[in-house]
Amino acid sequence: MPVEIVLLSMLLALVQVALYLFLGRGAMWVFGGAKRDQNFIYQLFKKGTDPLIKATRLITPKFVLDKHLPFVTILLLVWIGLAVIHFRRVACVAQQLSC
């Protein structure tokens, strides 16, 4: 398999893991109750998603509120995932592969 398809597949897997971390964090936020910040699993989800939220803060304008940053991050991850899927498909078609 060509290198670019492997790299795009790895990038897509990373994006999917990040989206699953946000899904888990959201579920723990809903069901965790008032003491969710003391929950070990919730802290793991926060450690996995906080760097992504901080990176989003660096690229977004200042008028975007901090409480909206997780939603903006999820939206960016979805768009990146869709772009990677498109580019992987283009690479597969260009190499005449059925990926």
N, CA, C and O atoms as a GROMACS GRO file, in nm:
protein
  396
    1MET      N    1   0.085  -0.118   0.000
    1MET     CA    2   0.000   0.000   0.000
    1MET      C    3   0.090   0.125   0.000
    1MET      O    4   0.189   0.129   0.072
    2PRO      N    5   0.055   0.224  -0.080
    2PRO     CA    6   0.137   0.346  -0.088
    2PRO      C    7   0.144   0.420   0.046
    2PRO      O    8   0.054   0.414   0.129
    3VAL      N    9   0.253   0.490   0.061
    3VAL     CA   10   0.282   0.559   0.187
    3VAL      C   11   0.178   0.666   0.217
    3VAL      O   12   0.136   0.681   0.332
    4GLU      N   13   0.135   0.743   0.117
    4GLU     CA   14   0.041   0.852   0.144
    4GLU      C   15  -0.094   0.799   0.194
    4GLU      O   16  -0.159   0.863   0.276
    5ILE      N   17  -0.134   0.683   0.145
    5ILE     CA   18  -0.261   0.626   0.192
    5ILE      C   19  -0.246   0.578   0.336
    5ILE      O   20  -0.339   0.592   0.416
    6VAL      N   21  -0.132   0.522   0.369
    6VAL     CA   22  -0.107   0.478   0.507
    6VAL      C   23  -0.104   0.598   0.601
    6VAL      O   24  -0.162   0.593   0.710
    7LEU      N   25  -0.037   0.706   0.560
    7LEU     CA   26  -0.031   0.826   0.645
    7LEU      C   27  -0.168   0.889   0.662
    7LEU      O   28  -0.203   0.933   0.772
    8LEU      N   29  -0.246   0.895   0.555
    8LEU     CA   30  -0.381   0.949   0.567
    8LEU      C   31  -0.468   0.861   0.655
    8LEU      O   32  -0.551   0.912   0.731
    9SER      N   33  -0.451   0.731   0.648
    9SER     CA   34  -0.528   0.640   0.733
    9SER      C   35  -0.490   0.658   0.880
    9SER      O   36  -0.576   0.653   0.968
   10MET      N   37  -0.362   0.678   0.906
   10MET     CA   38  -0.318   0.703   1.044
   10MET      C   39  -0.372   0.835   1.096
   10MET      O   40  -0.414   0.844   1.212
   11LEU      N   41  -0.372   0.938   1.012
   11LEU     CA   42  -0.427   1.068   1.053
   11LEU      C   43  -0.576   1.056   1.081
   11LEU      O   44  -0.626   1.115   1.177
   12LEU      N   45  -0.647   0.982   0.998
   12LEU     CA   46  -0.790   0.962   1.021
   12LEU      C   47  -0.814   0.888   1.152
   12LEU      O   48  -0.908   0.920   1.225
   13ALA      N   49  -0.731   0.790   1.182
   13ALA     CA   50  -0.745   0.717   1.309
   13ALA      C   51  -0.722   0.810   1.428
   13ALA      O   52  -0.793   0.800   1.528
   14LEU      N   53  -0.626   0.900   1.419
   14LEU     CA   54  -0.602   0.996   1.527
   14LEU      C   55  -0.720   1.090   1.546
   14LEU      O   56  -0.759   1.121   1.658
   15VAL      N   57  -0.777   1.136   1.435
   15VAL     CA   58  -0.894   1.224   1.443
   15VAL      C   59  -1.011   1.149   1.507
   15VAL      O   60  -1.084   1.205   1.590
   16GLN      N   61  -1.029   1.024   1.470
   16GLN     CA   62  -1.138   0.945   1.528
   16GLN      C   63  -1.118   0.922   1.678
   16GLN      O   64  -1.214   0.926   1.754
   17VAL      N   65  -0.996   0.897   1.720
   17VAL     CA   66  -0.968   0.880   1.862
   17VAL      C   67  -0.999   1.010   1.937
   17VAL      O   68  -1.057   1.006   2.046
   18ALA      N   69  -0.962   1.123   1.880
   18ALA     CA   70  -0.991   1.251   1.944
   18ALA      C   71  -1.142   1.273   1.955
   18ALA      O   72  -1.190   1.320   2.058
   19LEU      N   73  -1.216   1.238   1.851
   19LEU     CA   74  -1.360   1.253   1.858
   19LEU      C   75  -1.422   1.159   1.962
   19LEU      O   76  -1.516   1.196   2.031
   20TYR      N   77  -1.369   1.039   1.973
   20TYR     CA   78  -1.418   0.947   2.076
   20TYR      C   79  -1.385   0.998   2.216
   20TYR      O   80  -1.464   0.978   2.309
   21LEU      N   81  -1.271   1.062   2.233
   21LEU     CA   82  -1.239   1.122   2.363
   21LEU      C   83  -1.340   1.231   2.398
   21LEU      O   84  -1.384   1.240   2.513
   22PHE      N   85  -1.376   1.314   2.300
   22PHE     CA   86  -1.476   1.416   2.325
   22PHE      C   87  -1.612   1.355   2.355
   22PHE      O   88  -1.686   1.406   2.439
   23LEU      N   89  -1.647   1.246   2.286
   23LEU     CA   90  -1.772   1.178   2.313
   23LEU      C   91  -1.775   1.123   2.455
   23LEU      O   92  -1.875   1.135   2.525
   24GLY      N   93  -1.665   1.063   2.498
   24GLY     CA   94  -1.656   1.012   2.634
   24GLY      C   95  -1.660   1.122   2.738
   24GLY      O   96  -1.724   1.108   2.842
   25ARG      N   97  -1.592   1.231   2.709
   25ARG     CA   98  -1.593   1.345   2.802
   25ARG      C   99  -1.734   1.402   2.814
   25ARG      O  100  -1.778   1.438   2.923
   26GLY      N  101  -1.804   1.411   2.701
   26GLY     CA  102  -1.941   1.462   2.705
   26GLY      C  103  -2.034   1.370   2.782
   26GLY      O  104  -2.119   1.416   2.859
   27ALA      N  105  -2.018   1.241   2.762
   27ALA     CA  106  -2.102   1.146   2.836
   27ALA      C  107  -2.073   1.153   2.986
   27ALA      O  108  -2.166   1.149   3.067
   28MET      N  109  -1.947   1.163   3.022
   28MET     CA  110  -1.913   1.174   3.164
   28MET      C  111  -1.961   1.306   3.222
   28MET      O  112  -1.997   1.313   3.339
   29TRP      N  113  -1.961   1.411   3.140
   29TRP     CA  114  -2.009   1.541   3.187
   29TRP      C  115  -2.158   1.534   3.218
   29TRP      O  116  -2.205   1.590   3.317
   30VAL      N  117  -2.233   1.464   3.131
   30VAL     CA  118  -2.377   1.452   3.151
   30VAL      C  119  -2.410   1.362   3.270
   30VAL      O  120  -2.491   1.399   3.355
   31PHE      N  121  -2.346   1.246   3.277
   31PHE     CA  122  -2.382   1.148   3.378
   31PHE      C  123  -2.296   1.154   3.504
   31PHE      O  124  -2.326   1.085   3.602
   32GLY      N  125  -2.192   1.236   3.504
   32GLY     CA  126  -2.100   1.238   3.616
   32GLY      C  127  -2.149   1.311   3.739
   32GLY      O  128  -2.103   1.284   3.850
   33GLY      N  129  -2.242   1.401   3.722
   33GLY     CA  130  -2.294   1.474   3.836
   33GLY      C  131  -2.199   1.585   3.880
   33GLY      O  132  -2.110   1.627   3.806
   34ALA      N  133  -2.220   1.631   4.001
   34ALA     CA  134  -2.145   1.744   4.053
   34ALA      C  135  -2.000   1.710   4.084
   34ALA      O  136  -1.914   1.798   4.083
   35LYS      N  137  -1.972   1.584   4.111
   35LYS     CA  138  -1.836   1.543   4.148
   35LYS      C  139  -1.759   1.483   4.030
   35LYS      O  140  -1.668   1.403   4.050
   36ARG      N  141  -1.795   1.521   3.908
   36ARG     CA  142  -1.728   1.462   3.793
   36ARG      C  143  -1.581   1.502   3.785
   36ARG      O  144  -1.501   1.426   3.730
   37ASP      N  145  -1.544   1.618   3.838
   37ASP     CA  146  -1.404   1.659   3.835
   37ASP      C  147  -1.316   1.572   3.924
   37ASP      O  148  -1.195   1.570   3.907
   38GLN      N  149  -1.375   1.501   4.016
   38GLN     CA  150  -1.299   1.410   4.102
   38GLN      C  151  -1.296   1.268   4.045
   38GLN      O  152  -1.227   1.181   4.100
   39ASN      N  153  -1.369   1.244   3.937
   39ASN     CA  154  -1.375   1.112   3.876
   39ASN      C  155  -1.248   1.088   3.793
   39ASN      O  156  -1.210   1.172   3.712
   40PHE      N  157  -1.185   0.973   3.815
   40PHE     CA  158  -1.059   0.941   3.748
   40PHE      C  159  -1.076   0.933   3.596
   40PHE      O  160  -0.992   0.982   3.522
   41ILE      N  161  -1.183   0.871   3.550
   41ILE     CA  162  -1.207   0.854   3.407
   41ILE      C  163  -1.232   0.989   3.341
   41ILE      O  164  -1.181   1.015   3.231
   42TYR      N  165  -1.308   1.076   3.406
   42TYR     CA  166  -1.332   1.210   3.353
   42TYR      C  167  -1.201   1.287   3.343
   42TYR      O  168  -1.180   1.361   3.246
   43GLN      N  169  -1.114   1.272   3.440
   43GLN     CA  170  -0.984   1.338   3.435
   43GLN      C  171  -0.901   1.287   3.318
   43GLN      O  172  -0.828   1.365   3.255
   44LEU      N  173  -0.910   1.158   3.288
   44LEU     CA  174  -0.838   1.104   3.172
   44LEU      C  175  -0.892   1.164   3.042
   44LEU      O  176  -0.814   1.201   2.953
   45PHE      N  177  -1.023   1.173   3.031
   45PHE     CA  178  -1.082   1.235   2.912
   45PHE      C  179  -1.040   1.381   2.900
   45PHE      O  180  -1.013   1.430   2.790
   46LYS      N  181  -1.035   1.452   3.013
   46LYS     CA  182  -0.991   1.592   3.010
   46LYS      C  183  -0.846   1.604   2.967
   46LYS      O  184  -0.811   1.694   2.891
   47LYS      N  185  -0.760   1.513   3.015
   47LYS     CA  186  -0.620   1.517   2.976
   47LYS      C  187  -0.602   1.490   2.827
   47LYS      O  188  -0.507   1.540   2.765
   48GLY      N  189  -0.691   1.412   2.769
   48GLY     CA  190  -0.683   1.382   2.628
   48GLY      C  191  -0.738   1.493   2.540
   48GLY      O  192  -0.694   1.510   2.426
   49THR      N  193  -0.836   1.568   2.591
   49THR     CA  194  -0.900   1.670   2.508
   49THR      C  195  -0.852   1.812   2.534
   49THR      O  196  -0.864   1.898   2.447
   50ASP      N  197  -0.798   1.839   2.651
   50ASP     CA  198  -0.754   1.975   2.682
   50ASP      C  199  -0.646   2.028   2.587
   50ASP      O  200  -0.652   2.145   2.549
   51PRO      N  201  -0.547   1.948   2.545
   51PRO     CA  202  -0.450   2.002   2.448
   51PRO      C  203  -0.514   2.039   2.315
   51PRO      O  204  -0.471   2.134   2.249
   52LEU      N  205  -0.616   1.966   2.275
   52LEU     CA  206  -0.686   2.000   2.150
   52LEU      C  207  -0.764   2.130   2.165
   52LEU      O  208  -0.768   2.212   2.073
   53ILE      N  209  -0.825   2.149   2.280
   53ILE     CA  210  -0.899   2.273   2.304
   53ILE      C  211  -0.802   2.391   2.310
   53ILE      O  212  -0.834   2.499   2.258
   54LYS      N  213  -0.686   2.373   2.372
   54LYS     CA  214  -0.587   2.481   2.377
   54LYS      C  215  -0.534   2.514   2.238
   54LYS      O  216  -0.510   2.631   2.207
   55ALA      N  217  -0.515   2.414   2.154
   55ALA     CA  218  -0.471   2.439   2.016
   55ALA      C  219  -0.578   2.514   1.938
   55ALA      O  220  -0.547   2.600   1.855
   56THR      N  221  -0.704   2.482   1.964
   56THR     CA  222  -0.813   2.553   1.899
   56THR      C  223  -0.816   2.698   1.945
   56THR      O  224  -0.845   2.788   1.865
   57ARG      N  225  -0.787   2.722   2.071
   57ARG     CA  226  -0.784   2.860   2.121
   57ARG      C  227  -0.678   2.942   2.047
   57ARG      O  228  -0.697   3.061   2.023
   58LEU      N  229  -0.567   2.878   2.010
   58LEU     CA  230  -0.460   2.949   1.940
   58LEU      C  231  -0.501   2.991   1.799
   58LEU      O  232  -0.453   3.093   1.749
   59ILE      N  233  -0.588   2.914   1.734
   59ILE     CA  234  -0.621   2.945   1.596
   59ILE      C  235  -0.756   3.015   1.580
   59ILE      O  236  -0.789   3.058   1.469
   60THR      N  237  -0.833   3.028   1.686
   60THR     CA  238  -0.962   3.096   1.676
   60THR      C  239  -0.948   3.242   1.717
   60THR      O  240  -0.859   3.276   1.795
   61PRO      N  241  -1.036   3.327   1.665
   61PRO     CA  242  -1.034   3.468   1.707
   61PRO      C  243  -1.073   3.483   1.854
   61PRO      O  244  -1.133   3.393   1.913
   62LYS      N  245  -1.038   3.595   1.910
   62LYS     CA  246  -1.061   3.618   2.053
   62LYS      C  247  -1.209   3.633   2.089
   62LYS      O  248  -1.246   3.615   2.205
   63PHE      N  249  -1.296   3.665   1.991
   63PHE     CA  250  -1.436   3.682   2.025
   63PHE      C  251  -1.509   3.549   2.046
   63PHE      O  252  -1.624   3.547   2.091
   64VAL      N  253  -1.444   3.437   2.014
   64VAL     CA  254  -1.501   3.306   2.044
   64VAL      C  255  -1.484   3.282   2.194
   64VAL      O  256  -1.373   3.284   2.246
   65LEU      N  257  -1.595   3.259   2.261
   65LEU     CA  258  -1.591   3.241   2.406
   65LEU      C  259  -1.527   3.108   2.443
   65LEU      O  260  -1.536   3.010   2.368
   66ASP      N  261  -1.462   3.106   2.559
   66ASP     CA  262  -1.394   2.984   2.604
   66ASP      C  263  -1.491   2.868   2.625
   66ASP      O  264  -1.454   2.752   2.607
   67LYS      N  265  -1.615   2.898   2.664
   67LYS     CA  266  -1.710   2.790   2.687
   67LYS      C  267  -1.755   2.726   2.555
   67LYS      O  268  -1.811   2.616   2.556
   68HIS      N  269  -1.732   2.794   2.442
   68HIS     CA  270  -1.768   2.738   2.312
   68HIS      C  271  -1.652   2.662   2.246
   68HIS      O  272  -1.673   2.598   2.144
   69LEU      N  273  -1.535   2.668   2.302
   69LEU     CA  274  -1.419   2.606   2.240
   69LEU      C  275  -1.430   2.455   2.222
   69LEU      O  276  -1.386   2.405   2.118
   70PRO      N  277  -1.487   2.379   2.316
   70PRO     CA  278  -1.501   2.235   2.289
   70PRO      C  279  -1.588   2.206   2.166
   70PRO      O  280  -1.558   2.115   2.089
   71PHE      N  281  -1.693   2.283   2.147
   71PHE     CA  282  -1.778   2.264   2.029
   71PHE      C  283  -1.705   2.301   1.901
   71PHE      O  284  -1.718   2.233   1.799
   72VAL      N  285  -1.628   2.408   1.906
   72VAL     CA  286  -1.550   2.449   1.790
   72VAL      C  287  -1.444   2.343   1.759
   72VAL      O  288  -1.418   2.314   1.642
   73THR      N  289  -1.384   2.287   1.861
   73THR     CA  290  -1.283   2.183   1.842
   73THR      C  291  -1.344   2.059   1.777
   73THR      O  292  -1.285   2.001   1.686
   74ILE      N  293  -1.462   2.019   1.823
   74ILE     CA  294  -1.529   1.904   1.764
   74ILE      C  295  -1.563   1.933   1.618
   74ILE      O  296  -1.545   1.846   1.532
   75LEU      N  297  -1.611   2.053   1.590
   75LEU     CA  298  -1.642   2.090   1.453
   75LEU      C  299  -1.518   2.086   1.364
   75LEU      O  300  -1.523   2.036   1.252
   76LEU      N  301  -1.407   2.137   1.414
   76LEU     CA  302  -1.281   2.131   1.338
   76LEU      C  303  -1.236   1.988   1.315
   76LEU      O  304  -1.189   1.954   1.206
   77LEU      N  305  -1.249   1.904   1.416
   77LEU     CA  306  -1.211   1.763   1.400
   77LEU      C  307  -1.297   1.692   1.296
   77LEU      O  308  -1.248   1.611   1.218
   78VAL      N  309  -1.425   1.723   1.296
   78VAL     CA  310  -1.514   1.663   1.196
   78VAL      C  311  -1.474   1.707   1.056
   78VAL      O  312  -1.469   1.625   0.964
   79TRP      N  313  -1.446   1.837   1.039
   79TRP     CA  314  -1.404   1.887   0.908
   79TRP      C  315  -1.270   1.828   0.865
   79TRP      O  316  -1.251   1.794   0.748
   80ILE      N  317  -1.178   1.816   0.959
   80ILE     CA  318  -1.048   1.755   0.926
   80ILE      C  319  -1.069   1.609   0.888
   80ILE      O  320  -1.008   1.561   0.792
   81GLY      N  321  -1.154   1.538   0.960
   81GLY     CA  322  -1.182   1.399   0.928
   81GLY      C  323  -1.243   1.383   0.790
   81GLY      O  324  -1.204   1.293   0.715
   82LEU      N  325  -1.338   1.471   0.756
   82LEU     CA  326  -1.399   1.464   0.623
   82LEU      C  327  -1.297   1.495   0.513
   82LEU      O  328  -1.298   1.433   0.407
   83ALA      N  329  -1.209   1.592   0.539
   83ALA     CA  330  -1.106   1.625   0.441
   83ALA      C  331  -1.009   1.508   0.422
   83ALA      O  332  -0.969   1.478   0.309
   84VAL      N  333  -0.971   1.443   0.530
   84VAL     CA  334  -0.879   1.329   0.521
   84VAL      C  335  -0.945   1.214   0.445
   84VAL      O  336  -0.881   1.149   0.363
   85ILE      N  337  -1.073   1.190   0.472
   85ILE     CA  338  -1.145   1.085   0.398
   85ILE      C  339  -1.146   1.118   0.248
   85ILE      O  340  -1.124   1.030   0.165
   86HIS      N  341  -1.172   1.243   0.215
   86HIS     CA  342  -1.173   1.283   0.074
   86HIS      C  343  -1.035   1.264   0.010
   86HIS      O  344  -1.025   1.209  -0.100
   87PHE      N  345  -0.930   1.310   0.076
   87PHE     CA  346  -0.796   1.299   0.018
   87PHE      C  347  -0.750   1.154   0.009
   87PHE      O  348  -0.678   1.117  -0.084
   88ARG      N  349  -0.792   1.071   0.103
   88ARG     CA  350  -0.758   0.928   0.095
   88ARG      C  351  -0.828   0.863  -0.023
   88ARG      O  352  -0.771   0.779  -0.092
   89ARG      N  353  -0.953   0.902  -0.046
   89ARG     CA  354  -1.026   0.850  -0.160
   89ARG      C  355  -0.961   0.894  -0.291
   89ARG      O  356  -0.948   0.814  -0.383
   90VAL      N  357  -0.921   1.020  -0.299
   90VAL     CA  358  -0.853   1.070  -0.418
   90VAL      C  359  -0.723   0.994  -0.441
   90VAL      O  360  -0.691   0.959  -0.555
   91ALA      N  361  -0.650   0.969  -0.335
   91ALA     CA  362  -0.524   0.894  -0.349
   91ALA      C  363  -0.550   0.751  -0.394
   91ALA      O  364  -0.473   0.696  -0.473
   92CYS      N  365  -0.655   0.690  -0.344
   92CYS     CA  366  -0.688   0.552  -0.385
   92CYS      C  367  -0.730   0.547  -0.531
   92CYS      O  368  -0.690   0.456  -0.604
   93VAL      N  369  -0.810   0.643  -0.575
   93VAL     CA  370  -0.854   0.646  -0.714
   93VAL      C  371  -0.736   0.673  -0.806
   93VAL      O  372  -0.726   0.614  -0.913
   94ALA      N  373  -0.646   0.763  -0.764
   94ALA     CA  374  -0.530   0.795  -0.846
   94ALA      C  375  -0.438   0.675  -0.864
   94ALA      O  376  -0.373   0.662  -0.968
   95GLN      N  377  -0.432   0.589  -0.766
   95GLN     CA  378  -0.346   0.471  -0.774
   95GLN      C  379  -0.423   0.348  -0.820
   95GLN      O  380  -0.368   0.238  -0.826
   96GLN      N  381  -0.551   0.366  -0.853
   96GLN     CA  382  -0.638   0.259  -0.900
   96GLN      C  383  -0.648   0.145  -0.799
   96GLN      O  384  -0.640   0.027  -0.834
   97LEU      N  385  -0.666   0.184  -0.673
   97LEU     CA  386  -0.683   0.087  -0.565
   97LEU      C  387  -0.826   0.091  -0.516
   97LEU      O  388  -0.895   0.192  -0.534
   98SER      N  389  -0.873  -0.015  -0.457
   98SER     CA  390  -1.006  -0.016  -0.395
   98SER      C  391  -0.986  -0.014  -0.244
   98SER      O  392  -0.970  -0.118  -0.179
   99CYS      N  393  -0.987   0.105  -0.190
   99CYS     CA  394  -0.962   0.122  -0.046
   99CYS      C  395  -1.093   0.129   0.029
   99CYS      O  396  -1.093   0.144   0.151
   0.00000   0.00000   0.00000
